[in-house]
Structure formats: C-alpha cells, structure tokens
Amino acid sequence: MGVFTFLIGSILMEKGSLVEFRVGGERRLAVIERPEGKKHWIAIDERGQSHTLHPREILYEVTGETYKPTQIKEFLKQAEVYLDPSSLEVAWEILVEDGETVTPAEMAMLLFSEQTPILSYAAYHLLSDDKLYFKLKGDRYEPRSKAQVNELKHQLTMEAQRQQEWSGFLSRLEQALAKQPVEWQNSDRLRLEALERFAALGEEASHKAPALETLLHLKRSETPQAAFQLLVDLGIWTPHENLFLRRSQIPIQFPQKVLEVAHHRLDSPPDDPDFNRIDLTHLKVYTIDDESTREIDDGLSVEFLPDGKQRIWVHIADPSRWVFPGDELDLEARRRSTTIYLPTGMIPMFPSELATGPMSLIQGKVCCALSFGVILGETGAIADYAIHASHIKTTYRLTYDDVDEMLELGVQGESELEAIADLAKRRREWRRAQGAISINMPESSIKVQDDEITIEVLDNSASRQLVAEMMILAGEVAARYGQEHQLPIPFRHQPQPELPPEEELILLPAGPVRSCAIRRCMPRSEMGITPARHASLGLDTYTQVTSPIRRYSDLLAHFQIKAHLRGESLPFSIQEMQELTMSISSTVQEAVSVERQTNRYWGLEYLRRLPNEIWHALMLRWLREHENLGLVLLEDLGLELAMRFNRDVTPGDRLQLRVSLADPRQDIIHFEEVMA
C-alpha cells in the first residue's frame, strides 16, 4: 500500500501521521486521514470521531512512523511510562549552565538515550506541561535561569500553602456553621477581617476579594448584608454588632506596647514631678458619681476658715502623675482623645488598670490630685482662688441618689455637704445673672447587659446640679489662671445665640417644648487656645479640666498648668497646642457621633421589643411642617424621635403612641397614635 502525502500551505503531512491538538484545553491525539479544502485536515481519534483541524491547531506531529486510529490507545499507554516530571530537573541542570535549547527529540535522547517516536512524544509531553524549568521559544525549548526557577518554585510553594490554608479555612467554616467549637488560625484572620470590612463598609471596603470568594464558595449572595449574616452565623459577631463603631477610626484594643508601659508604671511607679504637693488629707472629701462609674475623677470638700468664710475645694484626679507628655500612654490617649460610653460598655482613653486604679480618687486611699481652692463672694463670683498639686484622701464615695437623700433629710454630721450645696446654688444664681442660658431637656441612660436593655431617665436632681456647678467653677478657675498667665490651653467658648423673642417663647409651654426651641438656636461650643465668652454658661472665660482620665483636652490643660505651677517650661507651645486642639476636636466629634448613633440603635431596639406598649409622648416641634413631620419626646424614656402625623397637632400636644414598625439596623421607626 502506497504512502499518500498532502500539502496544505507550507505543511507537508502523510496520511496516517499522528498529531496532537487540544479540545477545550484537553490533549487529544488523532490520525491524519485527508485534507479538507485548502486550509484544513480531517483527522480521526481513537474513538473514531472525526476532527477538522487547521494547521495552527496541530501542536505536535509524531514523526518516523504512521498510525491507525486503533493504535492511539496503545501508543499513549507506552508513552505514560516515561512521563515523570522530576526527570526534567536533571535535564535542566545539565542545560542551564550553557543555556542550550532543545527539541523534544533532543530531550528524548538526553532523558532516555533514544529518539523513538514514543520517547520523543513523551519528551514533548513533559516539556509542554512543564511550567518550571523550560519555556517554548519558536520550535525549541529554552531552560529558564536559576533565578527564574527559584522564583517560580517560591510562587508554587506559596500557592500550595494558600490552597492548603484555603482548604483548612473552609473546613473550619463548616465546623463553625455546624455550631462546633473552632480554633481559628492566624491564616484565617485576613479572610475574616475582609468579611468584617465588607459587612461594615460595603463597597467602600478595601480588599473585598477574600470576602467575596468566601461568600461565593458558600453560595451566599455577595452583599454586605450576607457578609454580616455569615459573621453572625459563625458566632464571630452578634446580631447587634456595632457597625457605627466598626465604621469609625476609633481603636478598640490597646496596643501591646501601651499595655506593657501601663503595667510597668503600676509595678514601678515613676518619680512624682510634683514632689512638694500640698497635704489636704485632713479634708473630708466626697466623690459623687453614678453607681456604675469606675473612673473616679473628681471630689469635693469645703474648708471653714477662721474669718467665717468658706473655701470650696474641687479635687481633680491627676493622671499626669503617671503619664508624661510624649510617652506611649500620652500618645495613645491623644489618639483616642476621649473615653467613649456606649450602652454595651465603655472604651477607655487609658488602660483600665491605670484609669480605675491609681489614677482614680479611690475611697480610703491617699491619692494625687490637682486641687482648686475657691472662695466665693456674696453674689457667687470668684473672690479668690488657688491651684495646687495635692494629696487627698476620699472620705465618702457617694451616688447621686445618696446625696439627694442626704440633702433632703439633712443628715447630721454632714454639714460640709450642705455647705457645698449652698455654694453651688449661689454659683448657679450668679451665672444666671451673668446671662447663663439654662436648657432642661430629659436625658436618658441606656444600658445593655446580657442582651437585656434598660433605659433610665436621668433627673436634673439637686445632686447633679451641685456636681455640675462645681465642675463649671473649676473650669472657670483654670481658664482664669491660663488667661492671667498667658498659657496656651484648650479654652472652650460658645458664641452668643440669637434666641426667639421673649414674647414668642412665652407662648410655648414651659418645660421641654420651650427648652427645645431655645436649644435649636444654640451654636455649638468650640475649642481654641484663645479665651472667649461661653454664652450658655454665662462665663467670660472657661476650659474643661475636671475629667483628665476621660478627656484628653482636660489632660492637656493639666500638663500646661502643672508645669507653670512648678516654674518649668510648658510642654506644649502655642503652635503645638493649636494643632492638638484641632486634631482632638475632630476625633471627639467622631466619638460623639458613634455614641449618639449607638444609643439611637439600642433605643429603637428597645421599642422594637415592645410592639404593644403605649407610650406617653409630647410634641416638641416641627421638623418639616409641610410634610407633617415633627419631633416627639417619649416622656417615659427620654427619647426624642421623628414622627409623621396624620392629623393637625401643635407643639405641646400630648399623645399616646404605639410602635407600628421598628428596624434599628435600617434606622427606621414608625408610630401610630392610640386615641383615648
């Protein structure tokens, strides 16, 4: 039987030639049967199937023999014996030094010492599969350089490790979803954090790919809501995860270095820079706070002087005894700028071991303080004052309720407390005469513990007014000291508001409705290094110094004032203080926003859980009267919420409301009026 040869283009092919091509990326061998037109070949594979091939599709031709389709299976079987990828490494080591290129036939000779059709095909098979040692260059294979091979090996190792980690991660996912105990690995953290970012920030999240990959594998929708639900299902988040906090730049955990410094300060207290503190341990000191307060940063005393006058002492905790400008604790407090109070707990400005330990004014212990001694004139104005770094010893740790009860009953033996209350009243009257603007709106305290929500309306009681007045007094004294000595400290000021005319205000019901109208006109108080009037307090100069454990601006004032009292250079220049106050203002604003949004979330969740409860409400004011949208106060809870009315109402009207829809996550609340 004769041999037929066919020419297509420049390619000469015999009938019976064995060729390799790809179908859907899969290797396929077939035998050339005949040409098809001017540009194609007809080839028959081992199953007898016909394929029309363009010359470009033919990747390799087995030369030296002709074949029948029925011989393909045996040909492959014999070739498979030689398909050991590791053998290529030996060939590569021989060729790489000189950079020699090879054909499959030459590689067969190098590997197997023969160039039979089967061995040449086996060599081609190895070379074409290889992604490590050789690369195709024209019709020959070139050895990669040692550097390239090492890099490719590294990439392959990393990919294998990634696949192993991915497989392990998926296994742990399934465990967690089955509610089995899971020990997450460090390698899982990047994927879990990607899910957290995507759930919190949505499309604005960076590095979303791992989150989308996880959701896709689990056949869940690739949305932030699905990521949120997955984290809940895994037990990593709760259904009430605080997304407001997660979307913020607020740090939740302290860096390890900061914690180490805090522990070192506890174990080895530094030398006190104020070695000549005044000893005020003979004074009876009252601290007055909520029962849950753990950072005790202010206490009150009164000293009865020989001339019959009284000196009020406001003692403020002195964290600068433990923190120094520019150290790790100071820089971390500066980064945080404030303690954040959330219904679920607080995020402190300082590590709790320090904040609730030696920094606080603990009952029965001698503590370091910055004490403001003030003598008031007959009208309540400051007649004389002094500021001292001091030692004090807290006598009583009281709650607001304790003090209210003691003042009401007139407890004998506590004349100091009554004297402080009288001085506070004198101060309040004096500030009112100076133009202070009083806004009395109900304030609520929301607490969440073990998924139980409690909401308490804080009364503007005598004890709270007493403490507030004394803190304002200390703030005025500190500001006057700063102004007199030209110290750059964070002064607070508030522009004078344009209030509605008296005849207009008098038409509004007294209480929350009138206070709401005044509050609406009040400009925001601001912080700067230049003293100026604070309109609502009725003071010509004012700063905050009474919460240095919880507010960084207060700590800054302490640093500056105490350095001046010691006769030392100020730790912060005018320019540094200016930059710091701007930075602090921005950070505090974000913290206040998170506090407000979180409180609103839990307020709505509380209402959602009580769909049948009827709430007594007071219409405060219109938000958009043309849309019948107003602001109501739920008097039992102290919550102010928007409501759309379907009838005519007027500010001051009292209503009975029931929740018709509440969705805290979507920030939706709808009420329906219950007619009596």
Secondary structure by P-SEA (a helix, b strand, c coil): cbbbbbbcccccccccbbbbbbcccbbbbbbbcccccccbbbbbccccbbbbbcccccccccccccccccaaaaaaaaaaaaccaaaaaaaaaacccccccccaaaaaaaacccccaaaaaaaaaaaaaccccccccccbbbbccaaaaaaaaaaaaaaaaaaaaaaaaaaaaaaaaacccccccccaaaaaaaaaaaaacccccccaaaaaaaaaaacccccaaaaaaaaaaacccccccccccccccccccccaaaaaaaaaaaaccccccccccccccccbbbbbcccccccccbbbbbbbccccbbbbbbbbbbcccccccccaaaaaaaaacbbbbccccccccccaaaaacccccccccccccbbbbbbbcccccccccccccbbbbbcccccaaaaaaaaaaccccaaaaaaaaaaaaaaaaaaaaabbbbbbcbbbbbbbcccbbbbbbbcccaaaaaaaaaaaaaaaaaaaaaaaaccccbbbbbcccccccaaaaaaccccaaaaaaaaaaccccccccbbbbbccccccbbbbcccccccaaaaaaaaaaaaaaacccccccaaaaaaaaaaaaaaaaaaaaaaaaaaaaaaaaaaaacccbbbbbbbcccccccccbbbbbcccccbbbbbbbcccccccccbbbbbcccccccbbbbbbbbcc
